[in-house]
Amino acid sequence: MRRPEELGFWERIYLPAIVRGLFVTGKRFWRNLLGHVLQQMGFDGGSPSVTIQYPDAQMNYGEGYRGAHRLTLKDDGAVNCTACFLCATACPARCINIEAGEHPDNAVEKYPVRYEIDTLRCIYCGYCVEACPCDAIRMDTAVHPGVPGYSRIDFIEDKAKLMGRSRVIENEGRAALMKDHVEQSAGDQPRSAPDSS
């Protein structure tokens, strides 16, 4: 292995590297500023950096985007989850808490009495989705994580909220879910999905 050569005077004080970095930053700043000004005046300003004016305009997320979680539902409206704890076991952040209980129907062994995801701890890796054997949890809502409140308890999503996202997607589509998210971010109250857990 070759040892690094002795640094010269100019390399030790890092002045040339700092000047080069400032030059790149300044060049991009003036190019974007001039491009936006020319576009506002009606000229073709080239291709400056694009800023999406959220919430007035939203970015369209692709199919592979890992958005907020949701629990899928059976045809009768019950949760698909069998409380097998595989999602909680696969989660590297340990943000999923499940409390299992016996299902009233003898054909179903157990179901989640309590299912919570702490979104402050979640890293949105998707391991919970891949570990689930019955496709009970998904991250295909196309809704990015928001700020639901100002205390830690506000960031814990319970079973009713996770099931509610599935109901909204099933009845009204993803666009309605994003609309709810934007309204909540703007300070309005989102409409609540009917709860039949």
Secondary structure as UniProt FT lines:
FT   HELIX           9..13
FT   HELIX           15..40
FT   TURN            41..42
FT   TURN            54..56
FT   TURN            63..64
FT   STRAND          70..71
FT   TURN            75..76
FT   HELIX           86..90
FT   TURN            92..93
FT   STRAND          96..102
FT   TURN            106..107
FT   STRAND          110..118
FT   TURN            119..121
FT   HELIX           127..131
FT   TURN            133..134
FT   STRAND          137..138
FT   HELIX           152..155
FT   STRAND          156..157
FT   HELIX           159..172
FT   HELIX           174..185
FT   TURN            186..187
//
